Amino acid sequence: MFHCLIEIEDKNAKEILKAIEIENEHYVKARIEKNRLICEIESDNINSFIRTVDDLLQAISLSMRIIKE
């Protein structure tokens, strides 16, 4: 089993979660704690795991850029 925990502290954490949750709802467990976005990914397949982590990081990055503009 592969496991990844990503924590991002940002004042716009709730907005970032809203932007990423539709695409990742079946693959990523995400929640907000104060100003932190916490995402957990688990998979038995390394290829699926890597793709999910990569997709999530790209979605978060794009969301942060759009929100800050």
N, C-alpha and C positions, 0 to 999 in steps of 0.2 A: 504494500500500500504506500502510495506517495502522498505527502501532505505538505501544504504550503499555507502559511498565515501571513497576510499582508496587512499592515497597519499604516494608515496615512492620517496625519494630523493636519486638518485644514478647516478654516472657518466655514467653508462651503461643503462640508462633508455630506450633509443631507441632500444637497442638490446633486452632488456627484453620484450618490447612491441611486437617486431617482433616474439619473441618466444611464446608469449601467445595469440596473436590475432587470429590465425586460429581456435584454439579450442574454444575460447570465443566470437567470432564475433557476434553471435546472442543473447548473454546473457549479455554482458558487453560493456559499452561505455567507450573506453579508448583513452587517448590522452597524448601528451607530452607537457609540459610547462617548458622550460629551461632544467634542469636536473631532472625534476620530472615526474614520471609516475602517471597519475591520472585516476582512474577507478571508474565508477559508475555502480551500480547494482540496479535495481528496479524489484519488483515482487509483485503480489497480493497473491501469495501462499507462506506461511512461509516455507514449506518443500523445495520447489524449490529454494527459496531465500537462505536458509542455505546451500544447496548443491552447489549452484553457488558460494557463498562466499568461501566455503571450497575448491572447485576445483580451484578457482582463486588463493587463497593464496598458495596452493600446487604448482601450475604451476609457480608462481612468485618465490617461494623459490627454486625450482629446477633450474629454469633459472638463478637465481643469483649464485647458486653454480657452475653450468657449466661454466658460463661466467668468473667467478673469478679463475677457475682452470688453 
